Structure formats: structure tokens, C-alpha cells
């Protein structure tokens, strides 16, 4: 088992009273065990703890980051923080929270296990995308290719390494990680991938041709997408940019870059899958 953290940093979903109340409980619980607690600027302002405020770009200085909210809060943190985030512990607040095993009801139990060192670190691959002249884009879930305007179709060619796979007109194209297989890709008809597998998933969105099918790709492969129209690409629904006709984007995986804290007794995969498909918080359904 890993060593208990000596310091943690709490990131809370801004604008949510529910998340703010839960974050207060998380704060008290960690302090009870003598663990140094830092908080994000929003929480620091709300609690009068400006001396313990740390921005997202300083989060790597602590042993563990605690995200209070839902998957969206984690994704926004990922896209604003530096690349070397510490292990992330998620506390779900009335959200689907597919990446979060525990929710607001069990804060004290969760923190007690962490303080005892009763947890493990699950390492997951994240996606990386290189656009000619623009490098360094990373994503947890997916990169989405679409038309330059929301109502426009796109036209792409897809290659595996340097081998042509298929191409044509479609509403969009998703390239997702294993983690992202439970997000937009699943809603678009893609498969749910076992979290223990490490793959990329290609999902065409309402393509013209029936030949364009979903495909699961080995992590040793590079997926190359060439856009044949001026297009947009969006990472995790958060970061977007426009790319001109003829641009080529290479997509691969960075192994183990996302570190999730796993504590025994949380919501299992069956429960989280039902929650995701029914669009209901996991505590509101029978698992």
C-alpha cells in the first residue's frame, strides 16, 4: 500500500453549494488526521483560508489532489493544471461521476481509509494529439473532429500508422481513450471498454457511408486524421481550435499519466455503468 499523504489540495466545483458543503467536510476530516490541507482560490475565498490557497498550476506540490464535484470538475482541472498532477481522489456531488468511486455521503469513511494508507493508485493512459505547428494537446476522454461551424459536416481520412483505414463525410469523428469510452463515444454508439484495457476507440458520428464503423485500436498504433475541409477539434469538450483543410493530426497515448486514487468499498463498475446509462446519480439506483 502507498504511504498516507502528508499534504492534500482540495479542488471544488465552483458555484455549487452542495460541493462547497462537501468540501468543508473533506477539509475537517483531513485536518483531524493532522494532514496539511491546501485549497483552490475559490474555496479559500469562501472559507477565509487565503493563507492556504494554491492555484491549479501549483497543485503538483502536494501529495494528493481531492476533486469535489463530478467528472467535469476533474476535466477542467486537467486542462488548467500542469502535466505532473499528483494522484487524484474524487468525491462525487450529485453527479454521474463515472471516474469517482465515492460520493458525498461517505466523506469521513473515505478520508479515514486514505489517512490509514488503505488505498491504491490506478494509472490510466491519456490521449495526446499533435497538430502540425501546434503540439502538446492532451486529453483524458476524447478528441472530437467536427465541421468549422456546428451545423456543418466534416470530411476526414483516418490512418493507422501510415496505413489508410477509411474516410468520408460525417457529422464528426471521435477518437477516445479507454477512460473516454464511457463518455461522448459511448453516447455516439461506441463500445464501453474494460478500464483494465489500454486502447484507442475511433467512433464516426452519423457517417454517410456504412463502411465507416467504430474500431478499437491497439495502444501501439498511432491514429492519424487528415481533415479534408476546414474543421474544428475539441478536447474533452473544453479546449477547442480550428484547423484548416489539409491539416493532419496524429493521436496516440501517454501511458500512466492519469493517476486515480482507488479506495476499497466504493461504487463498483456495475453501479457506475447503470448510473451512466440511466443518467442518474449512483446512490439513487439499485446496484
VOTI-246099 format. One record per residue (C-alpha): x, y, z. Coordinates in steps of 0.5 Angstrom, whole numbers, plus 2048, in hexadecimal, padded with zeros to 3 digits. Each point is the difference from the previous one (the first is absolute). Layout:
BEGIN
XYZ
...
END
This chain:
BEGIN
800800800
8028077FF
802805805
7FB804803
8008077FD
803806805
7FD8057FC
7FA8017FB
7FD8057FC
7F88017FF
7FD8027F9
7F9801801
7FA8017FA
7FF808800
7F9802801
7FE7FA804
7FD801807
8007F8800
8078007FE
802805805
7FD7FD806
8037F97FE
8078047FF
7FF802807
7FF7F9803
8067FE7FC
804805803
7FE7FF807
8017F87FF
8088017FD
801805806
7FE7FB805
8067FB7FE
805806800
8018007F9
8018077FD
7FB8037FB
8008057FB
7FA8027FC
7FF8037F9
7FF808800
7F88007FF
8007FB807
805804803
7FC8077FF
7F97FC802
8047FD807
804806801
8067FC7FF
8058047FC
8067FE803
7FF7F97FE
7FE8027F9
8037FC7FA
7FF8017F8
7FF7FB7FC
8078017FD
8037FF807
7FC7F9801
8067FC7FF
803802806
7FB7FC805
8007F8800
7F97FF7FE
7FA8057FD
7F97FF802
7FB8027FB
7F9801803
7FA8017FA
8007FB7FA
8047FE7FA
7FF8077FD
804803806
8057FB7FF
8018017F9
800808801
8067FF805
8047FB7FB
7FF8067FB
803805804
8057FD804
8077FE7FF
8017F97FD
8037FD806
7FA800804
8007FC807
7FB7FA801
7F9802800
7FB7FE805
7F98017FD
7FA802805
7F98007FC
7FB805801
7F97FE7FD
8037FF7F9
8017FA7FC
808800802
8027FA7FC
807801802
7FE801807
7FF7F9805
7FE804806
7FA805801
7FF806805
7FC7FB805
8077FD802
805805800
8027FE807
8017F97FF
8048027F9
805804804
8017FB805
8027FB7FB
8048057FD
804802806
8017F9802
8037FE7F9
7FB7FC7FE
7FF8027F9
8047FE7F9
8028047FA
7FD7FF7FA
8048027FA
7FC8027F9
8028027FA
7FE8077FD
8008027F9
8058047FC
7FF8047FA
8058037FB
7FE8057FB
8058037FB
803806803
7FC7FF807
8027FB804
7FE7FE807
7F97FF801
7FE7FA805
7F97FE802
7FD7FB805
7FA7FE7FC
8008017F8
8018057FB
7FA8027FB
8018027F9
7FA8047FD
7FF8057FB
802807800
7F9802802
7FC7FC805
7FB7FF7FA
8057FE7FB
8027F97FE
8077FE800
8047FB7FC
8067FC802
8057FB7FE
8027FB806
8077FC800
8037FB805
807802800
8018017F9
7FB7FB7FD
7FA8037FD
7FA7FE804
7FA8037FE
7FD8077FE
7FA8047FE
7FA805802
7FD800807
7FE805806
8067FF804
8057FB802
8027FE807
8077FD802
7FF7FE807
8057FC806
7FD7FB804
7FE804805
7FC8057FB
7FD7F97FD
7FB802806
7FE8077FE
7FF8037F9
8027FA7FC
7FB7FB804
7FA8057FE
8028007F9
8007F9800
8077FE801
8017FA805
802800807
8077FE801
8027FC807
804805804
8067FB800
8018007F9
8048067FC
7FE8017FA
7FD8067FB
7F98007FD
7FE8037FA
7F98027FF
7FD8037FA
7FA804801
7FA7FF7FB
8047FF7FA
7FE8007F9
8037F97FF
7FE7FA803
8077FE7FF
802805806
8007FC806
802800807
8077FD801
8047FE807
8088027FE
8067FD804
804805804
8067FE7FC
7FD8037FA
7FF8087FE
7FA8027FD
8018067FB
7FA8047FE
8008047FA
7FB8067FF
7FD8017F9
7FC806802
801806805
7FF7FD806
7FF800808
8037FC805
7FE800807
8047FC806
7FC7FE806
7FA8057FE
804805803
8068027FB
7FF8027F9
8038027FA
7FF8017F9
8047FC7FB
8018027F8
7FE7FB7FA
8067FB7FF
803800808
8027F9802
7FF7FF808
8047FA803
7FD7FD806
8037FB805
8007FE807
804802806
8017FA805
7FE801807
800808800
7F9800804
8007FD807
7FA7FF804
7FF7FE807
7FC7FA801
7FE7FE807
7FC7FA802
7F9800800
7FE8057FB
7FB7FF7FA
8017FA7FC
8008007F8
7F97FD800
7FE806804
8038057FC
7FE7FE7FA
7F9800802
801807802
8038027FA
7FA7FC7FB
7FB803804
802807801
7FF7FF808
805801806
8027F9802
7FD801807
7F98017FD
8007F97FD
8017F9802
8077FD7FF
END
